[in-house]
Amino acid sequence: MNIETVAIQSTTHTDSQYGSIGTPLYQTSNFRFRSPGVSTGYDYTRSGNPTRNTLEQVLAELEGGAGAVAVSTGMSAIATVLEHFDSGSHIICTHDCYGGTARLLNLFKDQGKFEVSFVDLSDPISLLDSIQPNSRCLWIETPSNPLLTVVDVEALAAIAHSSNLLVCVDNTFLSPFNFLPFEFGADVVIHSTTKWLNGHSDVCGGAIISKTTELAERFKYLANALGTSTGVFDSWLVLRGIKTLGVRMRQHEANALVIAAFLEKHPNVSQVFYPGLASHPTHELAKRFQKGYGGVISFRIRGSYENEVCHVLGSTKIFALAESLGGVESLIEHPATMSHASMGAELREKAGITDDIIRISIGIEHIDDLLADLSQALDFSCFAEKQSAFTAKEEVVA
Ligand SMILES: Cc1ncc(COP(=O)(O)O)c(C=O)c1O
């Protein structure tokens, strides 16, 4: 079945008792035993719940994995996966990863739990150079955030596997609609389901999907042991969001392609980062690995943070000034002071996340309204007036 069909059908045939089309919501913390020692298959919701299990089955099917566990946030997915590794392990991570991922890895590094290397994975050879005898995990984010650099997952996974590293891919930015990391060598896929999978900005959630049954069992065990498994109502909401994944992702991308082309021609924008543009340095890699380009665009403003950048951030009316991405609503944010503030200035500078970069998440509003909103926000004539008034005053003084 195609992914649009899986997203709907696998959530539709779950009620054997009454045949409800909607997934039943088992909003309960515990389950009555049939008799001493004989459960219904469920005993306590942290360990398992039929609504959450349906979500886990759907996620595994969408990604093509052997099993999944749904956890409370994207960060708890990352933290749960990292618990798999013994202390003293060396973790290699994409250098321009999500700020929260960098913060957690740096925390573990400072506590002496892990050795961590942030590496520019755009050249697979740099991975080869960074592997040590204690390296255990390669953490890939593709496309990276916020510069949207696509990496050669297949080559990286082959190198990592030759040294027995576990290859984990954060597939939050693309969703299984646009990219299937298991097809290119990933062992584990994680998601912040907060983003495209839920798609309606009303849930924080995460997921770990595993290629093998053994890994799936291991992460289910860890989620139960750590207590990171997600709530039942949140599971139900994500299930409902997933049903429209296909139509939403198509519309997000259709809007994003038009907006990226508009920004590329705009005189007040000096650079656009969107892998769907032929001008993007990793456009060819995106075409090779991805089925689509997603709905996130970053761009560089001609001007200073204090003036032009803040003007754009403060002037949009449809694009809400907010962190996160992947909802039906369009959002605008400033990576250096918002999503990537926790990364720290040094790592940001190394990753090229400068103060003139703005990131937008493209919603599914009408394209004409989105273009009009960006167009008025990118009008810098107020600065031109200030500039000419300043020049005129200087002339009078002179
Ligand atoms: C790529 C990526 N991974 C993980 C996360 C963390 O997800 P959550 O906010 O659900 O914890 C985010 C959040 O923005 C993200 O962008």
The ligand as an ORCA input file, in Angstrom:
! r2SCAN-3c Opt
* xyz 0 1
  C      15.113     17.978     14.316
  C      14.531     18.005     15.687
  N      14.707     16.941     16.479
  C      14.218     16.906     17.737
  C      13.501     17.970     18.247
  C      12.980     17.907     19.658
  O      11.612     17.656     19.637
  P      10.621     18.063     20.848
  O      10.547     19.543     20.842
  O       9.353     17.379     20.499
  O      11.229     17.560     22.096
  C      13.275     19.091     17.453
  C      12.510     20.235     17.970
  O      12.400     21.272     17.353
  C      13.815     19.114     16.131
  O      13.644     20.170     15.325
*
